[in-house]
Amino acid sequence: MKNNNQIQQIHEEAMNLAEQAFVQRQNGLDDEAKLLYKEAFKKESEAALQLVNQFELEPSRSLMFKGAAILAFQAELYREAEKMVSFGLSGNPPEKIVQELREIQFQIKTCQFDLNTVEKYQNLPIELQQEVSDFIDFLIVKHQSTLPRKLAG
């Protein structure tokens, strides 16, 4: 087990990588950002896992797992993000952190649902993809027709 100074150093390295990733994403370099977020996640999860059973260190413990979950999410490592959220919730975090972890959990589920839906659509035969597309267009037109004139554009 690492001491507190070592854990803090690993955490700071993770935050530096996360900052670089953020800049890359802001510059439209999503692939590079994703790789940096992945590296940041590896470091932050390494630090957080040193605290996994140190429940007396709340809220630091749950905050470390929250940070790791966010980094995994940014790297599109959704299963890893779920694990970090679970570790964070397994302690006795303050209610505010519980709410934040649950919000991350919701975002993960939403992304996984969206990815599964897109994957299912892409696996359909071309003819069915066109039917789905036409149906979506129909629903959009129908929805727009129910909006007040000013909102419908």
N, C-alpha and C positions, 0 to 999 in steps of 0.2 A: 504494500500500500504506500502511496506517495504521501509526502507531508503537505501541509497547507500551502507552503511557498511553491512547491512543484505544481500543485493543482492550479494555483493562481497563475503561474507562468504559462501553463498549457492553455488555460482559459484566455489569457491575453493574446497568445499566438492565434487562437481561434478567432478572436475578435478582429485582429489585424487582417486575417484572411477574409473574414466576412466583409470588412470595409472595402477591401480590394474587389471583392465580388460585386458589391453594390455599385461601385464605380464602373465596373465592366458592364453591368446590366444597364446602367444609365446611359452608357455609350453605345448601346445596342449590340453588345457582344455577348449574347445570351449563352452560347456554348462555353465560352471562357468563364463566364460568371458561374455557370452551373458547376464546372469543375472546381472552382475556388470555393463555392459553397459546400461542395462535397468534402474537400480537404478541411474546411473549417468545422464541418459537422464531425469528422473523425476526431479532431482534437477536442472539441467541446464534449462529445460523448465520452471520450477517454477520461476527461476531467470529471464529468458528472458521475460516471460509473464508480469513481473512487468514493463517492458519497452515497451510493445506493442504499446502504443499510445504516447510514448515520442520521437517523430521524431526528436526533436532538439538534441538528444543524439547520432546521427550518428557520426562516424561509430560504436561506442560501441554497440548500439542497434542491428544492423544487424549482427555484429560479434557474439553476444550472441545467436541469432537465428541460425546462421550458425553452431556454436558449438553444439547446441541442435539437429539440423538436422543430423549432423555427428554421434552423439551418438545414436540417434534413428535408423539411418541406420545400425550402427554396431550391434545394438540389434535386427535387422531385424523387426523393427516397421516401415514399409515403409509408411503407411498412416500418421503416426505421423511425420515422416521425411518430407513428402510433406507439411504438415501444417506449420512446422517450416520454411521451405524454403519460403513458401508464405508470412508468416509474415515478414521474413527478406527482401523480395523483395518489400513489401508494403510500406516501408519507402522511404528514399532517400539515399540509400547506394552508396558509391563510386563505380565506374565502375568495379574495380578489384574485389570487393566483389560481385557485380552483376554477374560477370562471374563465380566466384567460386560457388555461389548459384545455378546458372544454370547448372553447371557441376554436382553438387550433385543431382539436379533434373533429369538430364539425367541418372545418375547411378541408381537412384531409379526406373525409368521407365524400364531400362534394366533388373534390377533384377526382377521386377514384371512380365515382359514379359517372362523371363527365367522360373520363378516359375510356371506361367500359362501354359507354354508349357510342362513342366515336368508333371504337374498335369493332363493335357489333355492326355498325352501319358500313364500315369499310369492308367487312367480310360478306356483305350481301352481294348477290349477283347484280350486275350493272343495271338490269331492268328494274329490279326492286329498289335500288338506290335512287333511280329517277322517280319512281312512284313515291318514295318517302319524301324526296325533295319537293315534288309537286304538292303533296299533302301539306307539308310545312308552309309552302307559299300560300296555299288556300287558307290555312289557319291564320296566318299573318294578315291577309286581306280581310278575313272575317273579323278578326280582332280590331283592326283599324277602322272598320265600318261601324263598330260599336262605340268608338271614342267620340267625344265632342269634336266638332269641326276644327276648332282651334288647335287641339292636340294632334289630330290626325295629320295635319300638315297639308 
